Amino acid sequence: MNCYGKFAHIYDNLINSDIDYSTWAKKIMNIYEKLNIDRENYLDLACGTGNMTEKLALYFKNTWAVDLSSEMLSEADIKLRNSGLKVNFICQDITNFELNRKFNLITCCLDSTNYILKESDLQSYFKSVFNHLENNGIFLFDINSYYKITNILGNNTYTYDDEDITYMWENYLEDDIVDMYLTFFIRHEDFYKRFDENHRERAYTCEYIESTLKNCGFKIINKLDNYSDKTVTDVSERISYIVTKL
């Protein structure tokens, strides 16, 4: 699957207008501080270009970040070095990562968990997190809800156009997996350069996520509607989980 290659270089231009990382980070730290946990070690999984890493690294003594895309990690490394932050970037698969250390806070934001398509890989991912989490640590992640993937993404087509970037986004849903085919046209002086990306996400029910978490040894502290204090409903589009070890 061609995923997060050339897209890494324009990712922030597209995502930063839709995602308020500062608000998300403040909410995460508000939750974290109420639990009175040490600010020693933080791990950001599927860190992408380091937007959440950059916000939360400010609060911790040591920060590590993992992603499967070397292109995204390169963008993140440049960004955080320019911000004067020291972060350890590692290129690994989050379904089976090994860092030989434990963390007080682990995050995995922006529906990266939905990119895990196999149930066995989801279990391996949760177990890897469990093994890297301090006994009183917190794991905070979010998912695109079953409703969003099956009803909003579904079999729909979206387009975007401005002076520098144009894209077409076509979705095909089958057996709870949405295939997203994106065609980009990026302006280079007086011409446009095309590249294509294919992304796949799986729709997981809350019942399945929660039962898998418990089977892997986690206790669910809370779940939120998109990093807000609103209660999760049947039409919530993003669901955030806050869990710890049993």
N, C-alpha and C positions, 0 to 999 in steps of 0.2 A: 504494500500500500504506500503510495506516494503521499507523505504526510509531514508537514512542518519542515520542508526543505527550503525552497526559495521563499515560501510564505513567511519564514522567520524574519526576513528583512523588511516586510511591510506590516507585520503583525500588530505592532503598537499603533500604527496609524489608523488601523481599523478598530481595534478593541478598546482603546482608551476613551473613545466617545461613548461607549456603551457600558463600561464597567467602572464603577467608582471604587478603585482599590483603596483609597484613603479611608472611606467609610467602612469598607469591609474590614480593614486592618484595625480600626478603632473598635469595632464590634468584637472582633476576635480577642483583642487585648483586654477589653472590659470583662469579657467572660473569663479570661485567663486570670486576671488580677483578683477577681472575686473568689477564685479557688485557692489563692495564696500559694502558688507554686514558684519554685526558683526560676530565675531567668538566666539559666546557665547555657543550655544547648537547645538550638532550634533547627529543625529539618523541614525543608519545603520540597515536597514530592511533585513531580511533573511541573517543575518551576517555570518552564517556558522561557520567556525573555526576562524573567526575574522581577516582574512588577510587584507581586506580593512579597517575594523575598526581600526586596529593597525596603518595603514599608516595615516589615516585622524584624528585620535584622538589627534595626536601631535599638531594640529593646533587649537583645540577648548578647551574652559574652561571646558565644561561638555560634556560627551559622553554617549549615551545610545545605546544599541544594542538588537535587537529582533530576535528570531528564534523559529521555531516550534519544532526543534529537541533538546532535552536535552543533547544528546550525543555530538552534535556539539558545544553547548554552554559550555559544560565542557571542551572541547579542547580549545575553545576560551578563557575561563577564565584563564586556566593555562598559555596559551601563553602570554596574555597581562599582567598578574601579573608578569611573568618572565621578561617582558619588562619594568616593573615599571610604567605601565599605569593603571589608575583607570577608569574602565568602569562599568556602570550599565547594567548587562545582564538580560533580561526578556524573559521567555518562553511564547510566545503568537503566535497566528495565525495572519499573516500580513493582512489578508482580513478583520479583525475586531479587531484591537488592540486598547487599551486604556491606555494611560500613564499619562493623566491629566497634560500635559504641552505642550508647543509649541517649535519648533525648527527652527533654521536659515537655516540649511542644512539637508535634508533627502536623503539618497541614498538607492538604491536597485539594486545591481550589479549581474553580472554573470547569466543572464537569469532567475532569480528567478521569475520574473513576468510571464514567460511562464508556470510555474507550476500551475498557477491559471487557472483551466479548465472551470469554469462556467462564463458566461457573467455577471450574477448577483454578483458573488464574485469579479470579476474584478472591477465592479462599486463600490462595498463596499470597496475594497482596496484603490482605488483612493480617495474616500470620506473620508476614515480614515486618509489618508495622508493629504488631504486638511485641515481637522479639527486640525491636529497637526502642521501645517506649519505656521510660522509667516507671516504676510501680505506681507512682501518683501522677504520672504525666497525662497529657491530654492529646488526643487525636481528633482533629477537626477537618472535615471534608464536606464537599457538597456534590450533589448529583442533579442533572437534568431529570425532572420527574417523569414518571411513566406517561402522565398526561401530556407533557410538553413534547416528548419524542413522538408519541403516536398521533397527537392531534394538531400540534403547531408545526413541528418539523415535518412529520409524516411524508406524504407524497406531494409536497408543495415545492414551488419554485420562487426564488427571490432574486432581486437584482439590486445593484448599487452602482452609482456613477458620480464621480466628481472630476475635477480637471486632471488629476494625477492617477487615479485608480478607478477602473471599472471591473465589476465581476458579475458573473451569472452563477447561481447556486441552485442546483437541481437535486431534489431528494427522492429516494425510493425506499419505502418501508416494507420489510418482509420479515416475519417471525421475530418481531420485537427488535430488529436491527435496522437502523436507518443508514443507508449509503448516501453520502453527501458528495456530489461532484461539483467542484468549483473551477471555473475558468477565469483567470485574471488577465487583465490588460493593464500594464504599468507604463506610464508615460516616461520616455527618455528623450529629453529635448524635443525634437519635432517628430518623433515616432513612438508607437506603443509596442511593448514587448509582451508576448503571451507566455503564460505557463499554467499548468493544470495541477490540481490537488484532489485527492480522494480521501475523505474522512469517514469513519464508521463509528457509530455509537450504539450501545445497547440500552434498551429501556428496562429498568429494574423496578419492580414494585417495592414499596416501603416494607412490606411484609418479608420479602425475600432478603433485602439488605439487612434488616434488623435481625432476622433469624440467623443469617450468616455471621454477623458481628458477634452475636451471643455464642454461637458455636466455636468461634475463634478466641473466646475468653474476654470479650469486651462487655462493659456495662454502658448503656446509653444514658447520658446525663440529660440531654435535651435534643430536640430537633426544631429548626427554625425555618420560617418561610423567607428564603433569600436574605440571610444575615440581618433580619429584622426581628422585632419582638412579636410579629403577627403569628397566629396559630396556623400550622400547616393545614391546608384544605385539599379537596379533590382536584382543584384547579390551580394549585400552587405550581409554579414553573421550575423553581429551583429550591431544593431542600438541603439545608445544612445540618450535619450531624455533629454533636459534641459527645465524644465517648472517652472512657478510661478503662483501665484494667479492672476485672472483677476482684 
